[in-house]
Amino acid sequence: MFRRGLFYAYLSIYLRQYLGLSVTETTLFATLPMVVNILCQTFIWGRISDRFQLRRTLIIIGEIVAGIGTILVWYVHRQTGQPITAGYVIIIGLSIIEIFWSMSNIAWSALISDVYDASERSLMQGRLYSLGGLGRMIGIWIGGLLYDGMGMEYAGWGFYDGWLFFVASIAMGVSTLPLLFLPEGGVKALKQQNEPTALSGSKGHASHLFIIFLISMVFIHFGRNSIAITLSQYLTLPSGIAVSSRELSYIFNTQSAAMIFFGWATGWFSRRIGNDVALALSTIVGIIALIILAQSTSLPLIYLSSFLRGIADVIIMATSYTYASVLIPPEKRGQLFALFNATFFLSWGLAGTFIAGPIVDIMIQGGNTESAAYQLSFWVAAGITLVGLGMLVLLKWKRNRIELLPPAQR
């Protein structure tokens, strides 16, 4: 999370304002790598993880290879001499890295379910995202300093001169050290083959519910994350709010602060009202945050929106993971968590490329102001997330109906 905050919070600005890519083109740095990531999770590493019950090993290999690859991407992008070409070198390079990074993504998803019982997963996920929020906060703060050399260099210096690449790579290497103290994982080693899943004995209904759940998460993630790449561009617009890279770090870290605080409360919150209700309420909070962004240019309200986004992020991620882990049989964790992860990872870039990016570019080409173009994309994002909320309500209704059926009819 330190590496994500450090690197990705500012990469969109570098591609747009320094290398000159269009808004839609800037979203490709998330879209193409995430497509590669999910394909590899689903068809390669998920199957290998399930076949050999490997978790920790895949995480360590994935992080080390990705760290080395990050340095190579910086070096090659410096050799092009053409800004647009350099931008596409970064996009393609990150896509190649994701072939190996996806090893880590799928393995940790399965490992957490291997190690913790269903009753503990929301609690532990909340704590992990809280600690991740702290790492993200530190990363964003350092990234803001390095992006323009603490105000002594030009905007984009941190990427062009390599420091953001170097620090991100070092962070990935260091992150593997604590993993040496974790178990390898795997349901066979941990004797969890008989762990009950939702609606045990009714695999057809459980499968049907899982599909509805995945569809709802597609709308929720694609809605709220469609602006993930373009938000920093909007906030730094010279003709708009025009915040500096350092002010941008403060805004993003308001979101991190909310993740830190509410991450520790997520387990208690979900136990009191249930994972499904907690997921629905946090989705509503996410919609409110998007509406605030869409209709206000006031800096205090921008901070409020960021804080609400942090609340929504940590609770949605923790509760949705637990919900998925209950629906997924232990022996299928590698493959089915790949599908669950796809709803989030693809939303990180795909939604920006096909939703927010085109909306902004088309609006600007039509003669609208840049601020108005970005704000319309926020309204659309809120509408898409609202559809996901409706799917959650449908899921809750269907699950209640199935649970009321006699066992013989399930």
N, C-alpha and C positions, 0 to 999 in steps of 0.2 A: 504493500500500500504506500510505503514511502516512495518507492520507485514510480508508481503510477501518478502520484501527486506531483512529484518532481518533474517528470518527463511529459506526461500527456496534458497537463493543465495548460502548457504553453506551446506545445507543438503545433496546434491548429493556428495560432497567431503567427508563428514562424513561417508556416507554409503559405498563409494568406498574405501577410503584410511584408515579409522579407523576400520570399521566393516567388510571389505573385500568382499563386494558384487561385482559381475561382472558389467560391464558397462550396459548391458541390464537389469540386476536386479535392478540397481539403478534407472532406469527410471520408475519402477513399483510404486514408491512412488507418482508419478503424475498420471500414467495411471489408476490404480485401483480406487483411490479416485475420479478421474474425471469421470470415467464410472458410478460410483455410483451417483455422483453429477447430471449428466445429466439425468439418469433414474428417479431420484427423482424429478428433475425439471419438466420433461415432464409428468410423470404419477401421481405425487402426488401434489407437491406444486404449479405447474402452474395451475392445475385445481382448487385447493382450492383458489388460489389467484383470479382467474377469477370468481369462483362461489360466493365468499363472498366479493370480491373486497378488499382484505387485502394486504397491501404493507408494511407499517412501522412496523406493529406488527410482521410480519414474519422476517423482518430484525433483529429486536431486539432479538427475541427468538433465531434465528439462531446463532447470534454472541455470545450470552451469553453461550449457550450450547457448542458451539465449543471451547470457551475459557476454560471451565471446562474440556472438553474432552482432550485438549492439555496437561494439567497437568497430567491427568491419563495415557496418552500414555507414557510420560517420566517415570513415576513411574514404569509401568509394564515392559518397555524395560530394565530398570536397574535390574530387578529381574531374568532375564533369565540366565545370566552367560555365554552365548554363543554368540559371536559376530554376526554370521549369523542369529541366531534366534532373536536376539535383532533388527536386521535390518528389519526382516519380521514383528516383533511386531509393529514397527513404521509404516510400509506400511499398515498393516491391521488396525491398530488403526486410522490412518488418513482416511482410507476408511469409517470406521464407523462414524467418525466425519462428513464426507461429507453428510451423510443422513440429518443432521440438517443444515449444512452450506449452502446447496443448497437452503434452505428457503430464506436466505439472497440474494443469487445470482439472483434468479428469481425476487424477489420482487423489488430490486432497479432498475432492467432493466425496469420493467413496470412503476415504480413510476416516473422516469424521463420523460417518454412519457406522463404520466398523467398530470404532472405539467407544462410542457413546450410545446408550439406550435412547429410544424414541422420546422418553419423557425428559431427557436432558439436552436434546439437540438445540432447541430454541435458546435455552440458557447459554450453552457454550457458543453457539453461533453469534448471539448478541455480544458476548464478551470478546470474541475474536474480532468482530466488526468494530467494537469499541476501541480495542488496541490498534486495529487497522486505521481507524479514524485519527488516532494520535500519530501514527506513522505518516498518514496522508497529510496531516497538518504540518509536520516538520518538513516533509518533502516539498509541499507547495511553498512554504516560506523560503526554503533554500533555493528552490527553482526560481522564485521571484527575484532573489538576489543575483543569481547567476545569469538570468536571461539577458540582462543589460549590464552585467559586470558591476553590480551595486551602484548603478547610475553613472558609472565612469566610462562605459562603453556604449556602443549603439544597440538598439533593440534587435535581438536575435543573436547577439554575440555568443551567448552561452551554448547555443546549438552549433553555430558555424565554427566556433573555435574548439568545440568538442567537449567542454566541461560537463554539460548536462548528459551527454552520452557516457562519459567516463564514470561519473558518480552513480548513474543508474546501473551500469554494469557491475561496479563494486558492490552495490547494495544487493544485487542478485546473488553474487558469490557469497557474501556474508550470510544471507538468509538461509543458505543450506546448512550452516553449522549447527543450529539447534535441532535440525531434522535428524542428525545422527543419534539423538537421544530418544527418538520416537520408535514405536514398533513398526515393523514392515506393514502390518495391517492384513486385511483379507479375512473373509468370513470363515474360512476353514481353520485358519490359525487361531482365530478368536472364538470359534465354536458358536457362531451365531446363525447357523444354517436354518434353524427352526424358529427364528424370530418372527412373530406374527406381523402381518401387514394389515392395512385397512381392509375391512370386509373379508377377513380370512375365510377361505372356502368358497368365495364367490369371485373368482378371477375375472370372469366376464364383466361384472359390474365394476370391479376395481380398475380394469383396463379402460372402461368407458369413462369413469370419473377422471382418470389420469389424462385422457385426451382433452376433456373439457378444461381441466386445470391448466394444461399446457397452452391451450388457446387463450385462456384468460391472461396468462402470464405474457404471452406474445403481445397482446394489446397494452397491458400495463407497462411492460418494459419498453416497447417500441414507442409508446406515447411519451413517457417521462424522459427517456434517453435520446429521443430524436433531436433534442437541443444540446446534448452533452458536448458535441464538438463545436457548435456554432455560438454557444453562450459567451465564451471568452471573447470572441470576435465582436459580439454585440456590446459587451460591457466596455471594450476598449475603443469603440468607434470614435474618431475625432469629432464627428458631427453629432454624436449622441452623448452618452454618459461620460465617455472619455476618461476612464480611470487609468492610472499607471499600472505597470506590472506589479508593483508592490501593493497598491490598493486592491488589485485583482486578487492577490494572494490573501488579503484580509477577508475579502468577500467569500472566497472559496473555503477559507478556514473557519468561517462561521458555520458552514455546512459540516466541516470536520468536527467542530466542537459539539454540535448536536449529535453527531454519530457517536462520539466518545461517551457523552452523558447518557443518552437513551439506549446505547448498546448494552449497558449494564442493567438497565431496567426492562429490556425486552423479554427476558425469560420470565420474570415475575408477571409482567403485563400479559403475556400470551397464556400463562397458566391460569390467570384469573378469569380471562374472558374467552379463551380458546384461540388457537392459531388462525382459524378462518375469520373470526370477527376482528382480530388484531390486524390481519392482512387487509381486510376491507377498510378499516378505519385509517390505516396508514396510507392506503391508496387515495382516500379522500383528502388527506393532508397533502399528498403530492399534487393532486389536482388544484387545490387552493394555491399552492406555491406557484404553479404555472400561470394561473389566472392573475396573480399579483404581478408577475413578470410581464404579462401581456398588456396590462393596462396602466402600468406606473413606470415613471422614470425617476422617481424619488429615491435617492441613495439609501435612506433608512428602510424603505420598503423593499429595496433590493436585498439588503442584509436580512430582513425578515423572511423573504422568499428563500434565501439560501439556508437559513436555519430550519425552515419547514422542510426543505428538500432533504436535509440531513436526517431529520426525524423519519421521514418517509423511507429514505434509502435503507437505513439500518433495520427498521422493523420489517419492511417488505422482504429484504434479502434473508433475514433470519427466519421469519415465519414461513415464507414460501419454501425455503429449503427443508424445514421440518415437515411441512405438508407433503412435499415430494417424497421425502425419505420414508414416510409412513405408507405411501401408495406403491413404492418400488420394492419388489422382493429382494432380499439380500444378495442372492446369487446373480442378479441382473444389474447391480449397482453401476458397474462400469459403463454399460451400454445405455441404460435409461437415464442416468445422470447426465450423459452426454446430450440427450434430448432436452432435459431440463436446463442445462447450461446454455444450450443454443438459444433459448428464449431471451437470455440476458446478453450473451456475447454478441449475437447478431444485431441486437438492438443498439449496441454501442456505436456501430458504424452504419449498418444497412439502413436504419431509420433516418439517419442524417443524410445519406446519399439519395434516398428515394422520397423523403418527406420534407425535412427542414431545408436542406440545401437547394433543391429545385424551387421551393416556394420563395425563398429569399432571392435567388437569382432571377426568377421570372418577374417578381414584383419590382426589383430594381430596374430590369430591362424595360418594364412597362412605365417607367417614369416616377415610381413611388420613392420616397426617401428610404434610406437604408434602415433607419430605426423602425419605420412602419413595416418594412418587409420582415425584419426579424420578429417583431411583435406579433404579426399574423401567424408566424410559425409556432409561436408559443400557444396561441389560441387553438390551433389545430392539434398540438400535442396534448392539451388538456382534454379535447374532445375524444381523441383516441384512447387516452387513459380511462375516460369515463366508460367507454365501451367495455374495457377490461373489467371494470368494477361491476358492470351488469352481468358479465360472464361468471364472476365470483358468486353473485347472488343466485344465479342459475345452478351453479355447482353445489352450493349449500342446500338448496331446495331438493335437488336430485339425491344428494347423499342422505338427507333426512328421510326421504321416501323409501330408499333402499333399506335403511336401517330399521324401518318400521315393518318391513316384510317378515313373515315367518321364515325361519332358517331354510326350510325346504324350498321356498320360492326365490331365494336369493341367487 
